[in-house]
Structures are given as C-alpha cells and as structure tokens.
Amino acid sequence: MTDELDQIFISYKQPDFNAKLTELRLRICEATTFNPRSEEGQKVAEIIEEVWKRGDVAVAEFTEKFDGVKLTPDQFGVSKESLEKAHKQIEPALLESLRQAIENVRKYQTEIFIGNKKHPGIKYTPIKRVGICVPGASAPLPSTVIMTAVPAIVAGVEQIVVVSPPRYKGGIHPVILAICHELKTNKGLGCEEIRVYRIGGVQAVAALADGTKKIPRVDKIVGPGNQWVQTAKRVVFGQVGVDSVAGPSEVLIIANDKANPAWVAADMLSQAEHAPGSAIMFSDSEEFGRKVLGELKIQVKVLERADETTQCLKKYSGIAVFDSIEEAINWANEFAIEHLQIQCGEKSKEIAAKIENAGAIFIGEYSPVAVGDYWAGPSHTLPTGGGARFSSALTSNDFVKSISIIEYDKKKLAESAEDIIRLAEVEGLDAHAKSIEIRLKAEKD
C-alpha cells in the first residue's frame, strides 16, 4: 500500500533526480520571503507605508486586524512592574536553566567578539539601539530572546527593544517577560535598558525602522520570523540594518548507515513540526534511506501536530539517496541550509570540513539541533532560504560597526603625494589632486 510520504523519497537512479533536488531547493527558498511583486509582497509594502504615514494609529489597527487584539498606543508597552512580576512567578528550576543558557551564550559570544581588537587603522563602536523580533508562536520562545539579546549586550548595545505579538491572553507570555527582566538584572550580564512591546508582524518591523510616538526607532532589527516579518525586514533594510533572512526552520542531515534511523527521523520531525519547516536527509545508502522513511511514517503519527507536520514533510522536505557521499556534500553546499547535521560515524568531522555553506553545523549523533537552539552558545538565529551562501549566524560581532581611522603626517603625505595625484588625475577628479598639491605648495613656500 502506498503511503503519502513515499513521494518525498528520491534516488540518483531516477532520471529526474537533479531536477527534483533543484525544485525542492527552490521551494525552501521561496518559503522564506515573498516575491516583492506578489500580492503578499505588495501587502507588506502597503502596511509599512501606512505605519510610516500614520504611526501608532496604524500599528493599533493592524494589531487588531492580524492578531485579534484591540490595543491603544498607550497599551503597546509592557511596564517594568509586569516584567518584574513575571520574573517573580517563574518556576525556580526553569529560571536556573535559563540562567545557565544565558551564561553559555555570554561565554561563547564574549570569546568570539572582535570589538576589543586594537589596531590604529580601525575603531569598533557598538550599535546604540537594537530591535529584536520574537515570534508569537503558540508556545513561548524565551530562547529567541536569549539568542538575540545576549550577543547584543556582550557587544555593548545600550538599548534593546523587544517586540512580540499579543498572542497570549492579549499580551506576551510571562516567560518571555521574565527573561527580559532577567537580562536587565543579571549580575553577570545586565543591560542598560530593555523595553518590551506587545506588537508583532510587519507593523512592528515598520515601527522599529521609522519610529513612532510610542515606539523608538532602532538602528538594527534582528530575529527570526515568518515570511511576513522577513519580507518586511528586507523592505526596510537600508533605513535600518538587519541581520539576515531568518525565516522558517530548516535542517539537512547527511547520514550514512552508521547512523540511527530513528534518531535521524526524530531530528527531521523536530524542524518539520514548526509548520512551515523543512527537513531533508541525504545519504549514500538506499537501505538506510528507506529505514528513515519508515521511521518518519511511524513517528509523525503520534505528534500533536501530525497533520501540519505531514504537510510540511510533503511540501518542504525530502530523503535523497546519492551515489556517493561526495555528491551529497556538493548538494548540501548548494542548499546552504540553516541547520546542517552530520551523522556519519567516524567520518563526520571529515565531512564537516568540506561544508562551505551552512548556518550552523552539528557534528555527530549526539549533537541534535535542540542543543544549538537552547544551550551550546552560538545563536540559533541563522540565515535560511539559501542565505548561508553569503550570511552568517547572528553573533556579538553583528552589533558593532567599524570606523576606519586614517592619520598622515607631513612627511608621510609628501612621500605618497605623487601617487595619489596620479590616481586622482586618471579619474578626472582634479579637485582631489589639488587638495594634495595645495599642501605640497604650502610646504615649499
């Protein structure tokens, strides 16, 4: 009997194998943002324009329309008292886990920070104010606050503005509020100012980019989100900075017959259940690929979101069998996936060294994506939709900007003058050349 998930299995033995892989890659890319010319893309632009024209009034209207919550502009902000109350009510064991996650991220982000590097020709300065988008999923996502805010705090950002849609009883889930309070008061970290607003979606991105009477304008917007949020970030880029297109979750697992098919299937489902989410497995063993497919069929049925996850497996996922691991590696670099897992036994590190395009690499069977999502230290805010070809994971280094420092004395300018003048003249910019010549003339006179 044919199962509906059989369609996601493809093999190099099929004549249209490469075409199917290309089609799958394109579907994943298209799931990250809307085409600007599409109906949705034009709607994003319209919402941004309305917010920029009418400010808080438009934000309130779109919040009621898309989130079903009626708020006045005075109700956008979450009070310090509410943050403190949520923090006091959090379960002690959960608070300790969150604190350790914060410390793990702080330690890693501090170790890789370039802002303290000294060179006479460059100066690093932190971005002053950053906006963080926290998705309004059915479950709270305190990890997103940690993975975006902690790198910013390590870099020296003074003001952090957190936006999240009012999906929990007309507001933001208490655990999100609690972690915001913790980040502000944590003795090992501490942030000068964290503001929280119960708004989300395109209207929140627009408000952060331009500022309203109630919502401060930021210098950079970061954080994951759906197609609407990521498209909005692309539209406002240039007016503000953005991190990357961090859209629906993706995983690609390179596995051979040394891996555990049940574990591989579980790792695939952990991303597909995001709905939308993409889960792909590459292998050089058809027998192993069939085992993973069988496990997917068994495990997906017991998930709470079985129907939604199954649809994601059919639309954005696949099990591909190659004639060699080398070909699997080549295609993995072509996909440039958000999360790349390698479960190939003792060959895992060797294969990892050949990966050039990925948001994050998880090596070995005991390194599931969840370790990176919550605990290891690198941020889980990663480029999606093939963006790993030119973008990187969010780090503390994304929250500083560099300023070039140039200082010549009389002697050094004289030594270089002839060359500078020659280059200016070949470009037809005689005023550039004369700005050098006037100094040389003054010295001779």
Number of C-alpha atoms within 10 A of each C-alpha: 3 6 7 12 17 15 13 18 18 21 22 16 10 9 9 11 16 14 10 17 18 13 13 20 20 15 16 25 20 14 19 26 25 21 12 15 9 10 10 16 18 13 17 24 17 13 19 24 15 17 25 19 13 11 22 23 16 20 29 20 18 23 24 14 11 13 17 13 20 15 19 12 17 10 15 22 16 16 14 15 10 14 21 16 15 19 21 13 12 15 10 11 9 11 18 11 13 19 18 13 19 27 19 16 25 24 16 18 25 19 11 12 18 15 20 11 9 10 9 9 10 13 16 19 16 20 20 16 20 27 28 24 25 26 22 24 13 9 10 17 16 19 20 22 21 26 27 27 29 27 28 30 24 25 25 19 23 16 20 24 21 29 26 22 25 23 21 15 8 14 19 22 21 19 20 24 24 21 26 27 25 21 23 17 14 15 9 10 15 16 23 13 14 20 20 24 21 23 31 27 28 27 29 27 29 28 25 25 28 20 18 20 11 15 22 18 19 24 18 23 23 26 28 25 24 20 24 20 27 25 24 25 29 18 18 19 14 11 12 18 20 21 23 24 28 27 27 26 29 27 27 27 26 26 27 25 17 13 18 16 21 17 16 27 24 17 22 27 26 20 25 28 24 17 18 23 26 31 27 27 28 25 26 22 18 20 12 19 25 16 16 24 21 16 17 22 16 13 14 21 13 9 14 10 13 15 14 17 24 22 18 21 29 18 18 24 28 25 24 23 26 20 14 12 19 13 16 21 20 13 17 22 19 17 25 26 32 30 25 27 27 27 28 23 15 10 14 19 15 12 17 18 9 12 15 15 22 29 27 24 22 20 21 19 18 10 15 23 21 13 14 18 16 22 20 16 22 25 27 29 27 28 31 31 25 24 22 25 18 12 18 20 20 25 28 29 19 21 28 21 12 11 11 9 10 8 8 9 7 10 9 10 15 16 10 12 17 13 12 15 19 13 15 16 15 9 9 11 12 14 12 15 19 15 11 18 17 10 14 15 10 8 10 6 5
